[in-house]
Amino acid sequence: MIEDHSVVEDINGTLGVDGVHGVFVGRGDLTVAMNDRSGGSRFVEVATEKVIRAAGAAGKPVLFVRKFGARG
């Protein structure tokens, strides 16, 4: 689970660990870890995009819960 900014910063290292076959982005936990209670955190959006790109490049799935009612 990706729940802290430090893991996002070293996502390639995390994805390279033997036995890691995919990741889950804990968007709520990232928001709390960054002390951003405003909702719709831009940091969390950017972090999620970074993880998605890195996981795609590594050929590994990434999961996350989308905001209810989100479209796209």
C-alpha positions as CSV (number, residue, x, y, z in Angstrom):
1,M,0.0,0.0,0.0
2,I,1.2,3.5,-0.9
3,E,0.2,5.6,2.1
4,D,3.0,8.0,2.6
5,H,4.8,10.7,0.6
6,S,8.2,9.0,1.1
7,V,6.9,5.8,-0.6
8,V,5.6,7.9,-3.5
9,E,9.0,9.5,-3.9
10,D,10.7,6.1,-4.0
11,I,8.0,4.3,-6.0
12,N,10.5,2.8,-8.4
13,G,12.3,1.2,-5.5
14,T,9.1,-0.1,-4.1
15,L,8.0,-1.6,-7.4
16,G,11.4,-3.2,-7.8
17,V,11.2,-5.2,-4.5
18,D,11.1,-8.9,-5.2
19,G,7.6,-10.2,-4.5
20,V,5.8,-6.9,-5.2
21,H,3.3,-7.7,-7.9
22,G,1.2,-4.6,-7.8
23,V,0.4,-1.7,-5.5
24,F,-2.7,0.0,-3.9
25,V,-2.7,3.7,-3.4
26,G,-4.3,4.6,-0.1
27,R,-5.5,8.0,-1.2
28,G,-7.2,8.8,2.1
29,D,-4.1,7.8,4.1
30,L,-2.0,10.0,1.8
31,T,-4.3,12.9,2.4
32,V,-4.0,12.4,6.2
33,A,-0.2,11.9,6.0
34,M,0.1,15.3,4.2
35,N,-2.3,16.9,6.8
36,D,-4.5,18.1,4.0
37,R,-8.1,18.0,5.3
38,S,-9.5,20.2,2.5
39,G,-10.6,17.3,0.2
40,G,-9.6,16.9,-3.4
41,S,-6.0,17.2,-2.5
42,R,-3.9,18.2,-5.5
43,F,-0.9,16.4,-3.9
44,V,-2.9,13.1,-3.8
45,E,-3.9,13.5,-7.5
46,V,-0.2,14.1,-8.5
47,A,1.0,11.3,-6.3
48,T,-1.6,8.9,-7.7
49,E,-0.6,9.9,-11.3
50,K,3.1,9.3,-10.5
51,V,2.4,5.9,-9.1
52,I,0.2,4.9,-12.1
53,R,2.9,6.0,-14.5
54,A,5.7,4.1,-12.6
55,A,3.6,0.9,-12.2
56,G,2.7,1.0,-15.9
57,A,6.3,1.3,-16.8
58,A,7.1,-1.6,-14.5
59,G,4.3,-3.7,-15.9
60,K,2.5,-3.9,-12.6
61,P,-1.1,-3.1,-11.7
62,V,-2.1,-0.2,-9.5
63,L,-5.4,0.0,-7.7
64,F,-7.0,2.9,-5.9
65,V,-10.5,3.9,-4.9
66,R,-11.9,6.6,-7.1
67,K,-14.0,9.4,-5.6
68,F,-17.6,8.5,-5.5
69,G,-19.4,9.9,-8.5
70,A,-16.1,10.7,-10.4
71,R,-16.2,10.3,-14.1
72,G,-13.5,9.9,-16.6
